[in-house]
Amino acid sequence: MASDERAELRGTILEGRYRVGACIGVGGTGVVFEATPLGPNREDRPLVVKTLRPVFAYNADLVRRLRREGEVARRVAHPAIVPVLDEGLLPDGSPYLVLERIGGESMNRLLRRVGILDVPSTLAIVRRVCDVLHRAHAFGYVHRDVKPEHIVLDRSPDGELVVRLLDFGVCAAETAPTDERERERGRVFGTPSYVSPEQASGDPDVDARADIFGLGVVVYEALAGRLPFTGSTVTNLLRRIIREDAPRVGLNAPAVPEGVDALVARMLARRREDRIPSARALSRAIAPMLASPREIERRLAASLRHGRGLDMATTTVHHDAA
């Protein structure tokens, strides 16, 4: 995605370590560029530089969030999280991150290409996402923006499925200062169609169950080809999420087995007390539903369309709560 924002960075050298190339992604708050490492000890692998859009360059909360994304990658250190290899300051004093440039096909692009996924493939993907969420939650981070655009599927050289979860840029963190939490109160962090009722209410005190809800929306969309909640405006959408129970996925996807239908309903429970409590519990619930998981994963991996230069800009939009 070409953009004139931060165009002055193209061709420049950052702190003697990286040459900035073309812009490959622009999101709600971030801009991502190709980058080439410099120096005699450089590793010959493709990189990207992620920084804030100029209008947000001096926003203290967004600067803190960009740095927190690097913190998550270092502390959680899970293979499904794109490594943050370095960080520094641009000439204007705003921060940047250097990440490994990944390839693959986002789940969003896959769904646009195939329409809907079969139950085994969907559950196999969800189980992989559960693994990284479990580890992130154990370190005190809640992603808050689980959606198909942030789930990237790839194929290893030996044909195995690789699943990554992108963009912890709006994650909730146990280590966040109290004043940051208070500034978040009454605002919606995440993509409206995928937020939990507590996020839609502007509650900053979310836990792992918010990510379970978002993952439930992903499953619903993958199996039914549509979202469980829609609205004529963002405000109407958020009010529906807060006030209404999600429709059963089986109503829009009759071929979905009863057990899977019940599982999705528990993921999308309006009251968080009624939701599946953790990513590990969800993974354990899925396990008996998957016969020959490795075969399912290899078949899915073989069907992927390879791509490189995925948009790793921060794409989340913030809204006032309904």
SEKOL-228981 format. One line per 8 residues: number of its first residue (from 0); their letters; for each residue x negated, y, z negated of C-alpha. Coordinates in Angstrom, 3 decimals, m for minus. Layout:
<rs>
NUM = A = X Y Z; ...
</rs>
This chain:
<rs>
0 = MASDERAE = 0.000 0.000 0.000; m1.716 3.186 1.116; m1.420 6.303 m1.011; m2.899 9.795 m1.167; m3.030 9.623 m4.953; m6.580 9.411 m6.247; m7.758 9.591 m2.614; m10.868 11.412 m3.819
8 = LRGTILEG = m12.096 8.148 m5.353; m12.436 6.305 m2.050; m16.059 5.765 m1.175; m17.337 7.088 m4.508; m19.598 5.198 m6.900; m18.378 4.788 m10.467; m21.093 5.152 m13.076; m23.625 3.585 m10.714
16 = RYRVGACI = m21.893 0.200 m10.909; m19.004 0.042 m8.418; m18.245 1.456 m5.002; m14.542 2.279 m4.640; m12.798 1.125 m1.468; m9.272 1.375 m0.115; m6.147 1.782 m2.227; m4.281 m1.524 m2.370
24 = GVGGTGVV = m1.515 m0.823 m4.884; 0.471 1.978 m6.491; 2.902 1.429 m9.337; 4.928 3.497 m11.756; 1.858 4.713 m13.626; m1.169 3.041 m12.031; m3.256 3.004 m8.864; m5.440 0.072 m7.779
32 = FEATPLGP = m8.417 0.180 m5.402; m10.695 m2.381 m3.848; m14.167 m2.271 m5.381; m17.628 m3.593 m4.600; m20.160 m4.263 m7.373; m23.567 m2.607 m7.040; m27.009 m3.346 m8.432; m29.518 m6.207 m8.232
40 = NREDRPLV = m27.653 m8.420 m10.700; m24.232 m8.025 m9.127; m22.004 m11.039 m8.635; m20.716 m11.379 m5.115; m17.008 m11.581 m5.861; m14.126 m9.280 m4.888; m13.029 m6.804 m7.545; m10.418 m4.120 m8.073
48 = VKTLRPVF = m10.470 m0.878 m10.023; m7.282 0.026 m11.842; m6.674 3.528 m13.128; m3.828 5.882 m13.971; m2.039 8.103 m11.512; m3.236 11.711 m11.894; 0.025 12.873 m13.462; m0.535 10.370 m16.284
56 = AYNADLVR = m4.317 10.676 m16.595; m4.155 12.597 m19.881; m1.107 10.916 m21.404; m2.525 9.549 m24.659; m0.063 6.654 m24.886; m0.667 5.515 m21.309; m4.427 5.820 m21.729; m4.120 3.648 m24.837
64 = RLRREGEV = m1.998 1.138 m22.929; m4.478 0.827 m20.081; m7.216 0.148 m22.590; m4.981 m2.312 m24.404; m4.620 m4.278 m21.188; m8.380 m4.778 m21.327; m8.105 m5.700 m25.001; m5.510 m8.373 m24.244
72 = ARRVAHPA = m7.652 m9.930 m21.527; m10.679 m10.080 m23.826; m8.933 m11.285 m26.978; m6.471 m13.754 m25.476; m9.029 m15.004 m22.928; m6.621 m17.333 m21.148; m7.335 m18.525 m17.579; m3.850 m17.380 m16.542
80 = IVPVLDEG = m4.707 m13.756 m17.441; m6.765 m11.899 m14.839; m10.169 m11.152 m16.404; m10.993 m7.513 m17.155; m14.710 m7.442 m16.379; m15.582 m3.871 m17.250; m14.139 m0.492 m18.133; m15.295 3.093 m18.033
88 = LLPDGSPY = m14.344 6.704 m17.376; m13.661 8.464 m14.085; m15.252 11.860 m13.414; m12.102 13.551 m14.763; m12.474 11.661 m18.054; m9.546 9.268 m17.545; m10.133 5.521 m18.002; m10.425 2.745 m15.474
96 = LVLERIGG = m10.561 m1.039 m15.653; m12.447 m3.400 m13.364; m10.639 m6.681 m12.738; m11.279 m9.762 m10.688; m9.359 m9.557 m7.420; m7.046 m12.513 m7.184; m5.169 m14.168 m4.342; m2.026 m16.221 m4.130
104 = ESMNRLLR = 1.677 m15.603 m3.674; 3.777 m13.824 m6.259; 6.913 m15.610 m7.357; 8.849 m12.616 m6.074; 7.465 m13.077 m2.551; 8.059 m16.805 m2.756; 11.716 m16.268 m3.675; 12.152 m13.741 m0.875
112 = RVGILDVP = 10.710 m16.305 1.514; 12.626 m19.418 0.400; 15.763 m17.961 m1.230; 16.006 m20.310 m4.207; 13.706 m22.880 m5.809; 14.512 m26.430 m6.770; 14.821 m27.223 m10.464; 11.540 m29.190 m10.819
120 = STLAIVRR = 9.444 m26.446 m9.198; 11.084 m23.746 m11.310; 10.562 m25.635 m14.557; 6.957 m26.440 m13.637; 6.229 m22.730 m13.153; 7.993 m21.781 m16.390; 6.047 m24.347 m18.354; 2.786 m22.853 m17.108
128 = VCDVLHRA = 3.943 m19.339 m18.027; 4.913 m20.629 m21.473; 1.320 m21.701 m22.031; m0.099 m18.209 m21.569; 2.771 m16.553 m23.449; 2.246 m18.865 m26.411; m1.387 m17.813 m26.631; m0.613 m14.110 m26.183
136 = HAFGYVHR = 2.087 m14.269 m28.857; m0.354 m15.992 m31.225; m2.622 m12.938 m30.891; 0.260 m10.573 m31.641; 1.149 m9.425 m28.107; 4.611 m9.474 m26.499; 4.426 m8.961 m22.726; 7.822 m7.169 m22.408
144 = DVKPEHIV = 7.813 m7.266 m18.599; 8.023 m10.907 m17.517; 9.409 m10.909 m13.969; 8.720 m12.648 m10.640; 6.383 m9.864 m9.443; 4.115 m10.565 m12.407; 3.966 m14.349 m11.929; 1.401 m15.255 m9.269
152 = LDRSPDGE = 1.021 m18.745 m7.835; m2.152 m19.939 m6.185; m3.757 m23.155 m4.975; m7.153 m24.299 m6.234; m9.716 m25.757 m3.768; m8.653 m29.268 m4.825; m4.956 m28.543 m4.284; m3.892 m27.952 m7.889
160 = LVVRLLDF = m1.353 m25.282 m8.821; m2.736 m22.141 m10.449; m0.288 m19.826 m12.248; m1.211 m16.364 m13.529; 0.738 m13.801 m15.535; m0.137 m10.220 m14.594; 0.150 m6.803 m16.183; 0.125 m6.556 m19.955
168 = GVCAAETA = 0.242 m2.781 m19.528; 3.439 m2.307 m21.557; 2.957 m5.124 m24.028; 3.975 m4.648 m27.637; 1.060 m5.186 m30.001; 0.957 m5.901 m33.715; m2.043 m3.582 m33.870; m0.162 m0.617 m32.354
176 = PTDERERE = m0.209 2.401 m34.695; 3.009 3.342 m36.463; 3.319 6.668 m34.656; 3.195 4.890 m31.282; 6.019 2.566 m32.333; 8.113 5.511 m33.456; 7.601 7.287 m30.139; 8.807 4.119 m28.409
184 = RGRVFGTP = 12.048 3.995 m30.381; 15.029 4.662 m28.117; 13.057 3.972 m24.916; 13.271 0.889 m22.742; 9.944 m0.738 m21.920; 10.134 m3.231 m19.087; 11.944 m3.634 m15.795; 15.674 m3.114 m16.506
192 = SYVSPEQA = 16.989 m6.276 m14.814; 14.674 m8.472 m16.920; 14.729 m6.829 m20.358; 16.204 m8.474 m23.428; 19.155 m6.921 m25.289; 16.813 m5.646 m28.009; 14.591 m3.975 m25.396; 17.669 m2.534 m23.672
200 = SGDPDVDA = 18.649 m1.029 m27.048; 15.316 0.769 m27.308; 14.064 m1.321 m30.232; 10.230 m1.302 m30.340; 10.114 m4.131 m32.897; 10.353 m7.039 m30.470; 8.895 m10.511 m30.811; 8.262 m13.575 m28.664
208 = RADIFGLG = 11.979 m14.044 m28.082; 12.059 m10.936 m25.870; 9.712 m12.681 m23.453; 11.838 m15.851 m23.635; 14.824 m13.776 m22.479; 12.849 m12.227 m19.609; 11.656 m15.660 m18.553; 15.278 m16.833 m18.697
216 = VVVYEALA = 16.227 m14.147 m16.187; 13.399 m15.360 m13.930; 14.713 m18.937 m14.123; 18.275 m17.815 m13.435; 17.164 m15.836 m10.383; 15.027 m18.695 m9.070; 17.837 m21.254 m9.362; 20.852 m19.118 m8.420
224 = GRLPFTGS = 19.337 m16.614 m5.999; 20.760 m13.744 m7.982; 20.290 m11.926 m11.277; 22.524 m12.648 m14.276; 23.176 m8.925 m14.836; 23.663 m6.121 m12.328; 24.981 m2.582 m12.652; 25.822 0.415 m10.498
232 = TVTNLLRR = 23.290 2.450 m12.501; 20.423 1.602 m14.813; 22.507 2.768 m17.773; 25.407 0.489 m16.820; 23.016 m2.414 m16.350; 21.447 m1.917 m19.779; 24.874 m1.641 m21.436; 25.934 m4.944 m19.877
240 = IIREDAPR = 22.777 m6.648 m21.135; 23.435 m5.318 m24.650; 27.164 m6.068 m24.787; 27.825 m9.102 m22.587; 26.801 m12.742 m22.685; 24.927 m13.884 m19.606; 27.007 m16.017 m17.219; 26.026 m19.668 m17.073
248 = VGLNAPAV = 23.608 m20.367 m14.259; 25.680 m23.428 m13.325; 28.515 m21.150 m12.223; 26.320 m19.778 m9.418; 24.199 m22.892 m8.887; 26.485 m25.927 m9.289; 23.677 m28.384 m8.480; 21.761 m27.385 m11.618
256 = PEGVDALV = 21.909 m30.259 m14.159; 23.904 m29.689 m17.327; 20.818 m29.896 m19.522; 19.031 m27.187 m17.534; 22.155 m25.030 m17.560; 22.268 m25.286 m21.367; 18.546 m24.528 m21.632; 18.871 m21.346 m19.571
264 = ARMLARRR = 21.861 m20.291 m21.684; 19.716 m20.607 m24.814; 16.949 m18.565 m23.210; 19.470 m15.844 m22.371; 21.307 m15.815 m25.703; 22.324 m12.251 m26.526; 21.484 m12.631 m30.219; 17.796 m13.316 m30.597
272 = EDRIPSAR = 18.568 m15.644 m33.521; 20.361 m17.924 m31.040; 17.528 m17.902 m28.517; 14.817 m20.524 m28.109; 12.386 m19.258 m30.747; 9.021 m19.537 m29.044; 7.185 m20.266 m25.817; 5.874 m23.511 m27.282
280 = ALSRAIAP = 9.414 m24.626 m28.200; 10.556 m23.833 m24.654; 7.675 m25.803 m23.159; 8.542 m28.790 m25.340; 12.196 m28.567 m24.294; 11.202 m28.582 m20.618; 8.753 m31.499 m20.853; 11.329 m34.357 m20.774
288 = MLASPREI = 13.076 m32.694 m17.825; 9.989 m33.013 m15.628; 9.144 m36.384 m14.139; 5.664 m36.507 m12.559; 4.806 m32.847 m13.282; 1.430 m33.006 m11.542; 3.027 m34.262 m8.347; 5.611 m31.461 m8.546
296 = ERRLAASL = 2.877 m28.871 m9.049; 0.746 m30.154 m6.183; 3.741 m30.127 m3.832; 4.542 m26.562 m4.854; 0.908 m25.515 m4.439; 0.831 m26.967 m0.921; 3.867 m24.877 0.060; 2.347 m21.528 m0.930
304 = RHGRGLDM = 1.324 m18.851 1.528; m2.066 m17.549 0.575; m2.656 m13.852 0.240; m5.226 m11.541 m1.283; m5.112 m8.027 m2.642; m2.054 m8.369 m4.851; m0.703 m5.171 m6.354; m2.037 m5.056 m9.898
312 = ATTTVHHD = m0.928 m1.492 m10.594; 1.275 m0.893 m13.586; 4.753 m1.153 m12.096; 6.933 m0.862 m15.166; 9.510 1.901 m15.377; 10.568 3.445 m18.685; 14.104 4.570 m19.448; 15.989 6.114 m22.299
320 = AA = 18.105 3.457 m23.988; 21.770 3.263 m23.116
</rs>
